[in-house]
Amino acid sequence: MSARPLVLVVSPGDETYRGYCLEQVAAAYDVVLLTGAEPSWEKPFIVDHAVVDLNDPAALLAGGRALAERHDLAGVVTWDEWNLVPTARLARALGLPSPSVEVMRGCRNKATARTLFARHGVPSAASMKARTLLEAGLATMTLGYPAVIKPTAFAGSIGVIRVDRPEELPGAFAFASAGASRSREDTGVLVEEYLDGPEVSVECVTHHGETTAVAVTRKHLGPAPYFDETGHTVDATDPLLAQVAPIAAAAVKALGITDGVQHVEMRLVDGRPRLIEVNARIGGDMIGHLVRLATGIDLARAAADIACGRAPDLAPTRGQAAAIRIIYPAYSGTLTARRLKEPVGGVERVRFQRQPGDQLVLPQDGGDLYTARIGFLITTGPTTTVAEARAQQAYRNLEVQVAPIPPTALTTREHTA
């Protein structure tokens, strides 16, 4: 029998983007898994598992209880945005440490979060709910243009779009509504003030009510009106961290979060931080891995430590920079080839998540953030400048070939989307 504590991981995600999380937790803990499919790549990192319908809260709760009957669990953790609320409910049912279900619901619902930010004086964006196109139009009369139309409770920039003129509003409202309809919690739409400025996220760890901002992530976005993220950079010595850390901590406190890992998104408007949202889990797009490459701080391990009632180790052991570039096609179509033509210095990894023959659909053609992604590459360097230059060089050395979708097919897709 192992002497290591045993932690239950709910919904480990896919190997490409979340494999590092499970690997890091398994380096310090024995792991049992609650998952929606039979484990494959996860097998080397787990000692037991249960397969349940993760979209069914009752089934998830029953599966977690069954694992708790077989094992002496020390904690429950997830980095899956869609299962934050069910995981909190499961942890409480098992008598294990966890934020409350109400707090997790507040994090998931952007309208609730905006209300709490305003109540606690956290600088954020003005926001109004819109159940219909007419209400959206009335909201823009109050908030002005440009405005952002977005789902109330979703993530991954899905359904988020900027609208600059009244004539763009019907299409933008339909786009946001389509994204919102996929939510399991709230299918409403928000109209928000557009925050004009560079976008960053602050990676935070909160333990017993004390929040530590361990890194700031500089973001690169694709072309308007969409908010697709095309890359991120983390620098252990970024001077911006000291400026944004207090606002991030205030946002975490306003939502009532006392423990866990948070990915806090904001924009710098005239050089001043203003909140977009707080995600109560490790950031996506390999951001937790970038933090570890740049600082040595292990966010997945910290999340498991806190879930098991332990104080996390947040002492930096590195001082460099790391960058990720997301690989997108220039236009929608069928992927025919993808490879890195020649080695490039400083490349930590290249991953392709799409195979030749796969369809790639950009947002403007009825897709979303994930339907067009081909993969990503990660580079490191002593500074941001070096890491990003290496990423740019590696990106130029990619060979990506896409056969465009005929215009008639796109027209059909737009009418059916």
N, C-alpha and C positions, 0 to 999 in steps of 0.2 A: 504493500500500500504506500502511496506517495504521501510525504509529509507536507506537501505544498497545499495552500488553500485552494478551494475549488470555486470557480466562478461560472455562472451561466451567462452565455452570450446569446442574445436574441437577434436573429436575422443578420448573419455575418456579411451579406452583400456578395458582390462578385469578386473573383480573384484579382482581376485587373486593377480595380480601384480601391478595394478594401482588404485585399489579402494581407497587406502589411500590418493592418490593425490586429487581425487574429494572430498572426505570427508573433507580434510584440507582446500581446497578452499571454500567449502560451509559453513565452520564454520565462515568465515568472509565476504562472498559475496553471493548475490543471483546469481544463475547459470542458464543459458540457454545452451542447449546442441545441438551440431551438430554431428550426429552420423549415423552409417551405418545400424543400426537395432533398432527396437522399444526398448526403455529403459526397463530394468527389475530391477536389483540391484541399478541402478542410481536414481530411482524415488524419494527416500527420500531426495535427495540432489539437485534437480532441480525444477525450476518453469515453464519451457517450453522447448520444443525441436523441432527439425526438423530432419527427416530421409532422407538422400541423399546417393548417390553412392560416397563414399569417394575416390574412384579411378578415378573419373571423375572431373577434376578441375573446369569445367564450372558448374556442378551440385553443387559442394561444394560452389562455389561463389554465386550461385543463392540462395541456402539454407541459407547461412549466411546473405545475403541481406534481405531475407524474415523475418528472426528473428530480424534484425535491424529495420525493419519497425514496428514491434510489440513492441519493447522494446528500451529503452534509454541505449545503451550499453556503458560501461566505458572502456572496453578492450576486447581483444581476446587472448587466450592462448592455447597452446597444449603441451603435453609431448610425442606426437607420432612422432617418427623419420620420418616415411613415409610421414607425412603431414606438415613438417616444412615449405616447400616452398609454398604450397597452403595456409597455414594459414597466412604467411607473405603477400601474395598477397591479401587475404581477408581483413586483417587489414588495409592495405594501401587503398583498395577500399572503406572502411568504414570511412576513415579518422582517424583511431585510432593508438596509438603508436605501433611500430613494427620495428624490424630490416628490412633492405631492402631485396627484393627477391634475388638480386645478392649475398648478404652476405650469405643468407641461402643456396643458391646453392653452394657456395664455401665450406661451412661446409659439405654439403652432398657429394661433389665430392673429393675423397682423392687425386687425382692427382692435382687438383687445390690447395688444402690445402698444399700439399708438396711444390708446387711452391712458395706460399706465405710465408711458413715457411723459405725457403731458402732465399727469397728476404729480409726478416726482421731479418735474423740471428738467428732464433730459431732452436736449435739443434734437428734434426729429422733423419729419415732413408733415405738413397739413394733409389730412386724409378724410374722405367721406365715402360712405357706403353707397352703392348704386345697384338696385335690383333690376332696373330696366334701362334701356337706352335713353329714355327721357330723363331719368334721374341722373344718369351720367352726364347728359348735356347740362343740366342744372348745376351739377357739381363743378363742371369746368367754368361756368359763369362766375362761380365764387372763387375757385382756385386759379383760374387763368390758364393760359397756354405758355410753354409746353406743359403737358400733364402726363402722368404715368397711369396706365390702366393695368390692373393686376388681380390675380385671384386672391381671395382673403386668406386661404389656408392651403398653400402649395409650396413648392421649393424648386431649386434648380433653374431659376429664371423662366420656367415654363409658364406661358400665358402672360408674360410681362412685356409691355410694349409702350413706346412713347408716342404721343399724339401731339402734333404741332398746330393743327388747324381744325376747325369744326367739321370740315368735309371728311376728315380722316377718322372721325369718332365712330361711325357705325362699324367700319371694318375692325377698328381696334377693340371695340367693345365685344364684337363677336369672337375675336381672337382670344381675349382674356376669358370670356365666358366658356369657351371650349376647354381651356386649361383648367378653369375652376370646376367644371363638371366632373373632372377626374378625382377630385378630393373626396376622401371618406368622411370628412368632418364638417366642412362648410363650403358650399358651392357658390357663395356670394362673390361679388366683385368690388374692388376698391378703386376710387379715383383719387390720385395723390398729386401733391405738388412735386414738380420735377426738381431734383437737387442737382444743380449744375456744378460739377467738379470731379476731381479724381476719386476713384472708388478704391477703398482698402477694406481689409477685414482684420480684426484683432483676435488672436487666438488666446483664449483665457482658460484658466483653471481656478475653480472656486472650491474652497474647502472650509467647512464650518463658517460660512458667511464671508470669508475673506477671499477676494478675487485677485489673482496675479495674472497680469498680461504678459505672456511669455514671448510673443512675437507679433509683428505686424506684417500682413501680406499685401503687397502692391498688386493690383489687378489690371489686366489688359482686356478690354471689351471689343467685341466685333462691331460692325457698322450699325448705326441707328436704322430703324427705330427699335431694334431688338436689344436685349441685354445679355447676349451670349458671351460667356467668359472664354477668352482665347488663350489666356496664360496667367501665371501668377509668379511672383518672386518674393522670397523671404531672405532677409539679411539680418544676421545676428546683431549687427551694430547699427541698425537703421535708427537714425535720430528721431524719426517720427513716432516711435513707440512711446516715448515719454509724453508726447502731446496727446495721443489718442487713448492711452491707457485709462486715465481717470473717467472719460466719458463712457468707455466700454464697461468699466466696473459699475458706474452709476446705472447703466442700462440693465445690467445683470441684477443688481439690487432692486431696481424698480419692478422687475418681473417676479421678484420673490424667490429667485434661485439661490440656494444656500450651498449646493454641492454639485460637482460635475465639471465637464469640459464644455466650453462655449465657443462658437464661431460667430463673432459680432461684426456685422457688416455696416459700413458707414461711408459717407462721402465728405470730402473736404470742400465746403462751400466758402469761397473767399478765405481759404486757409483754415476754416474752423470746422471741427467735426460735427456732423449731423447724422443721426441714426437712420439706418434703413431697417434692419431687423436683427434679432438675436436668435441664433440657432443653437439649441441646447444639446449639441453633440459635436464631434470632431468634424471639421470642414471637409468638404468633398474635393474632388480633383487632385487627390494626393497631397493636400496641403499639410496634413499631419506628418507625412513623410518628408516634405520639404523642411518643416520645422525641425525634425530630428537631424536631417542632413546639415542644416545651418547652425543649430544650437546644441544638438545632442539631447534635447529634452524630448521625452517619449510620451506623447499625448495619449496614446492607446493604453499604455501602462498606467498613466496617471488616472485615466477614467476607471480602470479596473481597481486600482488602489482605493479610490474614493468610494466606489460601489461596495467594497469590502470593509469599509470603515477605517482605512489606513491613510496616513498622511502621505501625499505624493512627493516624490523627489523632483524639484523644479530647478535644480542647480545646473546652469549651462556647462557643457563640457567641450563645446566647439565654438568657433567664431568665424564662420564663413557665410557664403550665400548659396542659394539653390533656386533654380528656376524651372518651370514647366511650361511647355508650349503644347496646346491642344491642336491636333491635326484635323483641319476641316477641308472639304473640297471648295473650289472656287464657285462651283455651281452644282445643282442637284443632278444625279445620274447614277449609273452603275459603276461601281469600283472594278477596275480591270487589273490594276497593279499597284503595289505599295512596298517600298523597301528603302533602307538607308544605303545609298550608293557606295559610300566609303566611310571608314572610321573617322570620327572627329574627337579631338581631345576634350576631356571634361564631361563627356556624356555618361551619366550614371545609369540610364536605362532608356530603351525605346520599346514601346508596346503598341501593337496593332490589335484593335478590338473588332475590326471588320475584315472579311475575307473577300478576295476577288469574286465578283458575281453578286455581292450585296448591294442593295439599293440605298442610296444616300439622299436624304430629303432635307433641305434647308428650311428654316422657318417661313421664309417668304413663299415657299411652295407647298405649305401645309404641314411641314414637319416641326421639330422642336430641337432643343439642345442636344438630344441624344440620337436622333434619327440621322444626323449628318456626321457625327464624329467618326473619324477613322482610327484615332489612337492618340498617343502623346509621346513626348520625349522630355527627359529631365537632365539638366546639366548643373554642375557645381563650379564654384570658383572662389577665390579669396575675397572678392567684392561683387556687388550687384552688377557693376559694369562688365566684369569678366564673365560672370555666369550668364548674363543675358546675351552677350556677344557670342558665346559658345552655343547658346540655344538658337540664335539666329543663323549661325553657320551650319549647325546640324539641320535646321529646317530647310535651308537652301540645298542641302545634300540629299534631301528626300526625293524619291521618285514616286509620285502619285499620279495615276492615270485614271480618269473618269470619263465614261461615255455618257454624253448628256442625254437627259430624258427629252423625247420629242415634245415640242410646244403643245401639241394636242393632248398629250398625256398629262402635262402640267395643268392645262385648263380643266380637264376632267377631274384631276385630284383636287383642285381648288373648289370646284362646285360640290364635291362630296365630302370635303374635310369638315 
